[in-house]
Amino acid sequence: MNFLLTERIDDYDRFNVWFENEALPKIEAAGGKVILKGVQLDDEQQLHLVMSVDAPETLQAFMADPGFTAERVAAGVHVDTTQVTMLK
């Protein structure tokens, strides 16, 4: 199952340090895969992630995990702006 996640972030470099060192290992351990990660050329605070997970429950577990949410906030993610679009 593939999906697009978009959200506002404070700083792409700061986000990347957290994402590569902490989030990505957790995502991969749960069977997830990052296909594409980047920010808009005209707005470096608008993050886009295209990812794949084996089951929708995996995505739901990450999104509902208060600890993971707190880590995202600490990395500068504006979690109230997160939008997930399922892809076919």
A tleap script that builds the chain and sets N, CA, C and O, in Angstrom:
source leaprc.protein.ff14SB
mol = sequence {
  NMET ASN PHE LEU LEU THR GLU ARG ILE ASP
  ASP TYR ASP ARG PHE ASN VAL TRP PHE GLU
  ASN GLU ALA LEU PRO LYS ILE GLU ALA ALA
  GLY GLY LYS VAL ILE LEU LYS GLY VAL GLN
  LEU ASP ASP GLU GLN GLN LEU HIE LEU VAL
  MET SER VAL ASP ALA PRO GLU THR LEU GLN
  ALA PHE MET ALA ASP PRO GLY PHE THR ALA
  GLU ARG VAL ALA ALA GLY VAL HIE VAL ASP
  THR THR GLN VAL THR MET LEU CLYS
}
set mol.1.N position { 0.838 -1.154 0.000 }
set mol.1.CA position { 0.000 0.000 0.000 }
set mol.1.C position { 0.900 1.239 0.000 }
set mol.1.O position { 1.746 1.405 0.879 }
set mol.2.N position { 0.708 2.095 -0.988 }
set mol.2.CA position { 1.493 3.324 -1.106 }
set mol.2.C position { 0.660 4.519 -0.670 }
set mol.2.O position { -0.561 4.538 -0.826 }
set mol.3.N position { 1.342 5.515 -0.122 }
set mol.3.CA position { 0.641 6.728 0.278 }
set mol.3.C position { 1.576 7.930 0.193 }
set mol.3.O position { 2.800 7.807 0.233 }
set mol.4.N position { 0.947 9.091 0.075 }
set mol.4.CA position { 1.640 10.369 0.073 }
set mol.4.C position { 1.324 11.062 1.387 }
set mol.4.O position { 0.157 11.205 1.751 }
set mol.5.N position { 2.348 11.488 2.095 }
set mol.5.CA position { 2.178 12.235 3.328 }
set mol.5.C position { 2.735 13.632 3.097 }
set mol.5.O position { 3.882 13.778 2.677 }
set mol.6.N position { 1.941 14.651 3.364 }
set mol.6.CA position { 2.405 16.029 3.267 }
set mol.6.C position { 2.188 16.710 4.610 }
set mol.6.O position { 1.193 16.469 5.293 }
set mol.7.N position { 3.133 17.563 4.973 }
set mol.7.CA position { 3.015 18.304 6.228 }
set mol.7.C position { 4.018 19.448 6.246 }
set mol.7.O position { 4.991 19.459 5.492 }
set mol.8.N position { 3.759 20.401 7.117 }
set mol.8.CA position { 4.647 21.548 7.302 }
set mol.8.C position { 5.727 21.176 8.320 }
set mol.8.O position { 5.465 20.483 9.304 }
set mol.9.N position { 6.929 21.648 8.063 }
set mol.9.CA position { 8.048 21.437 8.981 }
set mol.9.C position { 8.766 22.767 9.187 }
set mol.9.O position { 8.651 23.687 8.377 }
set mol.10.N position { 9.510 22.848 10.289 }
set mol.10.CA position { 10.263 24.074 10.579 }
set mol.10.C position { 11.531 24.176 9.742 }
set mol.10.O position { 11.836 25.233 9.192 }
set mol.11.N position { 12.275 23.060 9.649 }
set mol.11.CA position { 13.589 23.097 9.006 }
set mol.11.C position { 13.890 21.719 8.421 }
set mol.11.O position { 13.891 20.722 9.143 }
set mol.12.N position { 14.143 21.663 7.117 }
set mol.12.CA position { 14.361 20.385 6.438 }
set mol.12.C position { 15.614 19.669 6.945 }
set mol.12.O position { 15.601 18.449 7.106 }
set mol.13.N position { 16.686 20.406 7.195 }
set mol.13.CA position { 17.915 19.770 7.685 }
set mol.13.C position { 17.679 19.123 9.051 }
set mol.13.O position { 18.078 17.982 9.283 }
set mol.14.N position { 17.039 19.846 9.932 }
set mol.14.CA position { 16.722 19.308 11.271 }
set mol.14.C position { 15.815 18.085 11.147 }
set mol.14.O position { 16.037 17.073 11.812 }
set mol.15.N position { 14.803 18.179 10.304 }
set mol.15.CA position { 13.906 17.052 10.091 }
set mol.15.C position { 14.676 15.837 9.586 }
set mol.15.O position { 14.463 14.724 10.066 }
set mol.16.N position { 15.568 16.044 8.621 }
set mol.16.CA position { 16.330 14.932 8.041 }
set mol.16.C position { 17.192 14.205 9.058 }
set mol.16.O position { 17.286 12.978 9.026 }
set mol.17.N position { 17.819 14.946 9.956 }
set mol.17.CA position { 18.648 14.302 10.986 }
set mol.17.C position { 17.794 13.346 11.800 }
set mol.17.O position { 18.167 12.191 12.004 }
set mol.18.N position { 16.646 13.828 12.266 }
set mol.18.CA position { 15.752 12.958 13.032 }
set mol.18.C position { 15.234 11.811 12.172 }
set mol.18.O position { 15.257 10.657 12.598 }
set mol.19.N position { 14.774 12.120 10.978 }
set mol.19.CA position { 14.147 11.109 10.127 }
set mol.19.C position { 15.120 9.983 9.800 }
set mol.19.O position { 14.787 8.809 9.960 }
set mol.20.N position { 16.315 10.334 9.345 }
set mol.20.CA position { 17.291 9.317 8.939 }
set mol.20.C position { 17.804 8.484 10.116 }
set mol.20.O position { 18.021 7.280 9.978 }
set mol.21.N position { 17.996 9.129 11.277 }
set mol.21.CA position { 18.598 8.432 12.416 }
set mol.21.C position { 17.601 7.733 13.329 }
set mol.21.O position { 17.946 6.736 13.963 }
set mol.22.N position { 16.382 8.232 13.408 }
set mol.22.CA position { 15.423 7.672 14.356 }
set mol.22.C position { 14.161 7.124 13.707 }
set mol.22.O position { 13.757 5.997 13.995 }
set mol.23.N position { 13.540 7.901 12.840 }
set mol.23.CA position { 12.261 7.469 12.261 }
set mol.23.C position { 12.436 6.347 11.245 }
set mol.23.O position { 11.727 5.343 11.299 }
set mol.24.N position { 13.379 6.516 10.319 }
set mol.24.CA position { 13.546 5.541 9.252 }
set mol.24.C position { 13.825 4.131 9.762 }
set mol.24.O position { 13.222 3.187 9.252 }
set mol.25.N position { 14.710 3.937 10.744 }
set mol.25.CA position { 14.906 2.580 11.251 }
set mol.25.C position { 13.616 1.960 11.813 }
set mol.25.O position { 13.385 0.762 11.647 }
set mol.26.N position { 12.784 2.762 12.471 }
set mol.26.CA position { 11.508 2.257 13.003 }
set mol.26.C position { 10.552 1.904 11.875 }
set mol.26.O position { 9.877 0.876 11.915 }
set mol.27.N position { 10.503 2.761 10.876 }
set mol.27.CA position { 9.617 2.522 9.731 }
set mol.27.C position { 10.029 1.249 9.008 }
set mol.27.O position { 9.183 0.417 8.682 }
set mol.28.N position { 11.327 1.094 8.757 }
set mol.28.CA position { 11.819 -0.092 8.057 }
set mol.28.C position { 11.625 -1.358 8.886 }
set mol.28.O position { 11.316 -2.417 8.339 }
set mol.29.N position { 11.803 -1.256 10.200 }
set mol.29.CA position { 11.596 -2.422 11.070 }
set mol.29.C position { 10.143 -2.888 11.052 }
set mol.29.O position { 9.861 -4.065 11.275 }
set mol.30.N position { 9.222 -1.960 10.785 }
set mol.30.CA position { 7.799 -2.296 10.714 }
set mol.30.C position { 7.387 -2.720 9.305 }
set mol.30.O position { 6.205 -2.953 9.051 }
set mol.31.N position { 8.350 -2.822 8.391 }
set mol.31.CA position { 8.055 -3.242 7.029 }
set mol.31.C position { 7.758 -2.104 6.072 }
set mol.31.O position { 7.331 -2.335 4.941 }
set mol.32.N position { 7.983 -0.870 6.520 }
set mol.32.CA position { 7.733 0.284 5.666 }
set mol.32.C position { 8.936 0.630 4.809 }
set mol.32.O position { 10.064 0.226 5.094 }
set mol.33.N position { 8.673 1.383 3.760 }
set mol.33.CA position { 9.736 1.796 2.847 }
set mol.33.C position { 9.462 3.225 2.391 }
set mol.33.O position { 8.330 3.577 2.063 }
set mol.34.N position { 10.509 4.040 2.376 }
set mol.34.CA position { 10.399 5.398 1.863 }
set mol.34.C position { 10.776 5.363 0.389 }
set mol.34.O position { 11.868 4.925 0.027 }
set mol.35.N position { 9.872 5.823 -0.451 }
set mol.35.CA position { 10.108 5.854 -1.893 }
set mol.35.C position { 10.684 7.197 -2.307 }
set mol.35.O position { 11.586 7.257 -3.143 }
set mol.36.N position { 10.168 8.279 -1.724 }
set mol.36.CA position { 10.619 9.616 -2.069 }
set mol.36.C position { 10.395 10.540 -0.889 }
set mol.36.O position { 9.362 10.475 -0.223 }
set mol.37.N position { 11.377 11.409 -0.632 }
set mol.37.CA position { 11.257 12.392 0.446 }
set mol.37.C position { 11.844 13.699 -0.056 }
set mol.37.O position { 12.952 13.726 -0.591 }
set mol.38.N position { 11.094 14.788 0.119 }
set mol.38.CA position { 11.622 16.078 -0.289 }
set mol.38.C position { 10.688 17.214 0.079 }
set mol.38.O position { 9.560 17.004 0.526 }
set mol.39.N position { 11.189 18.419 -0.123 }
set mol.39.CA position { 10.392 19.621 0.103 }
set mol.39.C position { 10.194 20.324 -1.233 }
set mol.39.O position { 10.929 20.088 -2.192 }
set mol.40.N position { 9.210 21.173 -1.277 }
set mol.40.CA position { 8.929 21.930 -2.494 }
set mol.40.C position { 10.053 22.910 -2.769 }
set mol.40.O position { 10.636 23.468 -1.839 }
set mol.41.N position { 10.360 23.123 -4.041 }
set mol.41.CA position { 11.383 24.095 -4.427 }
set mol.41.C position { 11.017 25.500 -3.971 }
set mol.41.O position { 11.885 26.272 -3.562 }
set mol.42.N position { 9.739 25.828 -4.043 }
set mol.42.CA position { 9.306 27.179 -3.707 }
set mol.42.C position { 8.853 27.333 -2.260 }
set mol.42.O position { 8.441 28.418 -1.849 }
set mol.43.N position { 8.930 26.245 -1.481 }
set mol.43.CA position { 8.495 26.307 -0.075 }
set mol.43.C position { 9.166 25.168 0.691 }
set mol.43.O position { 8.634 24.061 0.763 }
set mol.44.N position { 10.326 25.447 1.257 }
set mol.44.CA position { 11.101 24.397 1.924 }
set mol.44.C position { 10.519 23.962 3.262 }
set mol.44.O position { 11.109 23.133 3.956 }
set mol.45.N position { 9.387 24.505 3.621 }
set mol.45.CA position { 8.699 24.039 4.828 }
set mol.45.C position { 7.553 23.093 4.491 }
set mol.45.O position { 6.865 22.612 5.392 }
set mol.46.N position { 7.337 22.819 3.201 }
set mol.46.CA position { 6.287 21.897 2.789 }
set mol.46.C position { 6.935 20.574 2.399 }
set mol.46.O position { 7.534 20.451 1.331 }
set mol.47.N position { 6.803 19.589 3.283 }
set mol.47.CA position { 7.416 18.277 3.110 }
set mol.47.C position { 6.466 17.339 2.377 }
set mol.47.O position { 5.252 17.380 2.575 }
set mol.48.N position { 7.040 16.497 1.530 }
set mol.48.CA position { 6.294 15.448 0.833 }
set mol.48.C position { 7.048 14.135 1.023 }
set mol.48.O position { 8.251 14.060 0.775 }
set mol.49.N position { 6.342 13.119 1.457 }
set mol.49.CA position { 6.905 11.779 1.592 }
set mol.49.C position { 6.008 10.806 0.849 }
set mol.49.O position { 4.798 10.776 1.073 }
set mol.50.N position { 6.598 10.008 -0.039 }
set mol.50.CA position { 5.872 8.908 -0.654 }
set mol.50.C position { 6.440 7.655 -0.019 }
set mol.50.O position { 7.644 7.405 -0.066 }
set mol.51.N position { 5.552 6.872 0.575 }
set mol.51.CA position { 5.984 5.702 1.322 }
set mol.51.C position { 5.130 4.493 0.977 }
set mol.51.O position { 4.072 4.607 0.358 }
set mol.52.N position { 5.617 3.339 1.394 }
set mol.52.CA position { 4.911 2.089 1.182 }
set mol.52.C position { 4.919 1.306 2.491 }
set mol.52.O position { 5.936 1.252 3.183 }
set mol.53.N position { 3.794 0.707 2.823 }
set mol.53.CA position { 3.692 -0.204 3.963 }
set mol.53.C position { 2.916 -1.438 3.507 }
set mol.53.O position { 2.135 -1.377 2.558 }
set mol.54.N position { 3.141 -2.551 4.192 }
set mol.54.CA position { 2.468 -3.785 3.811 }
set mol.54.C position { 0.984 -3.770 4.136 }
set mol.54.O position { 0.180 -4.360 3.415 }
set mol.55.N position { 0.619 -3.094 5.228 }
set mol.55.CA position { -0.774 -3.111 5.675 }
set mol.55.C position { -1.166 -1.745 6.205 }
set mol.55.O position { -0.336 -1.044 6.783 }
set mol.56.N position { -2.420 -1.355 6.016 }
set mol.56.CA position { -2.867 -0.053 6.526 }
set mol.56.C position { -2.728 0.071 8.040 }
set mol.56.O position { -2.583 1.177 8.560 }
set mol.57.N position { -2.771 -1.042 8.741 }
set mol.57.CA position { -2.625 -1.017 10.191 }
set mol.57.C position { -1.253 -0.501 10.623 }
set mol.57.O position { -1.119 0.095 11.691 }
set mol.58.N position { -0.246 -0.730 9.799 }
set mol.58.CA position { 1.094 -0.235 10.110 }
set mol.58.C position { 1.102 1.292 10.124 }
set mol.58.O position { 1.632 1.910 11.048 }
set mol.59.N position { 0.519 1.884 9.106 }
set mol.59.CA position { 0.418 3.340 9.045 }
set mol.59.C position { -0.409 3.876 10.204 }
set mol.59.O position { -0.024 4.856 10.843 }
set mol.60.N position { -1.526 3.250 10.475 }
set mol.60.CA position { -2.398 3.681 11.565 }
set mol.60.C position { -1.689 3.611 12.910 }
set mol.60.O position { -1.878 4.484 13.757 }
set mol.61.N position { -0.877 2.584 13.111 }
set mol.61.CA position { -0.147 2.431 14.374 }
set mol.61.C position { 0.846 3.577 14.574 }
set mol.61.O position { 0.957 4.122 15.672 }
set mol.62.N position { 1.567 3.938 13.511 }
set mol.62.CA position { 2.513 5.050 13.613 }
set mol.62.C position { 1.787 6.369 13.885 }
set mol.62.O position { 2.219 7.157 14.726 }
set mol.63.N position { 0.695 6.603 13.177 }
set mol.63.CA position { -0.022 7.867 13.317 }
set mol.63.C position { -0.693 7.995 14.694 }
set mol.63.O position { -0.900 9.107 15.181 }
set mol.64.N position { -1.029 6.873 15.312 }
set mol.64.CA position { -1.706 6.895 16.612 }
set mol.64.C position { -0.744 6.816 17.794 }
set mol.64.O position { -1.168 6.972 18.939 }
set mol.65.N position { 0.530 6.580 17.543 }
set mol.65.CA position { 1.519 6.401 18.611 }
set mol.65.C position { 1.902 7.761 19.204 }
set mol.65.O position { 2.525 8.574 18.521 }
set mol.66.N position { 1.535 8.022 20.478 }
set mol.66.CA position { 1.851 9.321 21.079 }
set mol.66.C position { 3.356 9.581 21.183 }
set mol.66.O position { 3.787 10.729 21.080 }
set mol.67.N position { 4.145 8.552 21.381 }
set mol.67.CA position { 5.597 8.719 21.458 }
set mol.67.C position { 6.185 9.141 20.121 }
set mol.67.O position { 7.033 10.031 20.063 }
set mol.68.N position { 5.735 8.505 19.051 }
set mol.68.CA position { 6.211 8.853 17.714 }
set mol.68.C position { 5.746 10.259 17.342 }
set mol.68.O position { 6.487 11.018 16.717 }
set mol.69.N position { 4.528 10.600 17.725 }
set mol.69.CA position { 4.015 11.952 17.471 }
set mol.69.C position { 4.868 12.988 18.201 }
set mol.69.O position { 5.198 14.031 17.636 }
set mol.70.N position { 5.223 12.708 19.441 }
set mol.70.CA position { 6.067 13.633 20.206 }
set mol.70.C position { 7.438 13.791 19.548 }
set mol.70.O position { 7.990 14.891 19.530 }
set mol.71.N position { 7.991 12.707 19.010 }
set mol.71.CA position { 9.265 12.780 18.305 }
set mol.71.C position { 9.144 13.653 17.061 }
set mol.71.O position { 10.035 14.452 16.772 }
set mol.72.N position { 8.053 13.504 16.332 }
set mol.72.CA position { 7.827 14.314 15.130 }
set mol.72.C position { 7.749 15.792 15.488 }
set mol.72.O position { 8.338 16.633 14.809 }
set mol.73.N position { 7.021 16.107 16.554 }
set mol.73.CA position { 6.900 17.495 17.003 }
set mol.73.C position { 8.275 18.040 17.382 }
set mol.73.O position { 8.619 19.165 17.020 }
set mol.74.N position { 9.057 17.251 18.105 }
set mol.74.CA position { 10.401 17.679 18.512 }
set mol.74.C position { 11.312 17.898 17.302 }
set mol.74.O position { 12.252 18.690 17.364 }
set mol.75.N position { 11.029 17.194 16.202 }
set mol.75.CA position { 11.820 17.353 14.976 }
set mol.75.C position { 11.333 18.522 14.127 }
set mol.75.O position { 11.880 18.789 13.057 }
set mol.76.N position { 10.302 19.219 14.607 }
set mol.76.CA position { 9.820 20.403 13.898 }
set mol.76.C position { 8.648 20.182 12.974 }
set mol.76.O position { 8.351 21.032 12.135 }
set mol.77.N position { 7.971 19.046 13.115 }
set mol.77.CA position { 6.801 18.762 12.288 }
set mol.77.C position { 5.577 19.435 12.905 }
set mol.77.O position { 5.352 19.349 14.112 }
set mol.78.N position { 4.804 20.094 12.077 }
set mol.78.CA position { 3.523 20.678 12.498 }
set mol.78.C position { 2.458 19.600 12.259 }
set mol.78.O position { 1.835 19.550 11.198 }
set mol.79.N position { 2.264 18.747 13.259 }
set mol.79.CA position { 1.418 17.564 13.069 }
set mol.79.C position { -0.025 17.912 12.725 }
set mol.79.O position { -0.742 17.085 12.161 }
set mol.80.N position { -0.455 19.118 13.055 }
set mol.80.CA position { -1.825 19.516 12.710 }
set mol.80.C position { -1.990 19.773 11.217 }
set mol.80.O position { -3.112 19.960 10.748 }
set mol.81.N position { -0.886 19.786 10.458 }
set mol.81.CA position { -0.957 20.011 9.014 }
set mol.81.C position { -0.818 18.725 8.211 }
set mol.81.O position { -0.885 18.752 6.982 }
set mol.82.N position { -0.627 17.603 8.893 }
set mol.82.CA position { -0.384 16.332 8.214 }
set mol.82.C position { -1.593 15.894 7.409 }
set mol.82.O position { -2.719 15.864 7.905 }
set mol.83.N position { -1.333 15.555 6.154 }
set mol.83.CA position { -2.366 15.003 5.280 }
set mol.83.C position { -1.819 13.722 4.664 }
set mol.83.O position { -0.694 13.690 4.165 }
set mol.84.N position { -2.626 12.672 4.704 }
set mol.84.CA position { -2.240 11.398 4.115 }
set mol.84.C position { -3.190 11.117 2.958 }
set mol.84.O position { -4.410 11.159 3.114 }
set mol.85.N position { -2.614 10.831 1.799 }
set mol.85.CA position { -3.382 10.491 0.610 }
set mol.85.C position { -2.987 9.081 0.177 }
set mol.85.O position { -1.820 8.817 -0.110 }
set mol.86.N position { -3.950 8.194 0.134 }
set mol.86.CA position { -3.686 6.825 -0.292 }
set mol.86.C position { -3.517 6.826 -1.811 }
set mol.86.O position { -4.244 7.518 -2.523 }
set mol.87.N position { -2.556 6.051 -2.297 }
set mol.87.CA position { -2.248 5.998 -3.722 }
set mol.87.C position { -2.557 4.603 -4.288 }
set mol.87.O position { -2.476 3.593 -3.589 }
set mol.88.N position { -2.899 4.588 -5.530 }
set mol.88.CA position { -3.246 3.343 -6.207 }
set mol.88.C position { -2.143 2.956 -7.160 }
set mol.88.O position { -2.241 1.930 -7.834 }
savepdb mol mol.pdb
quit
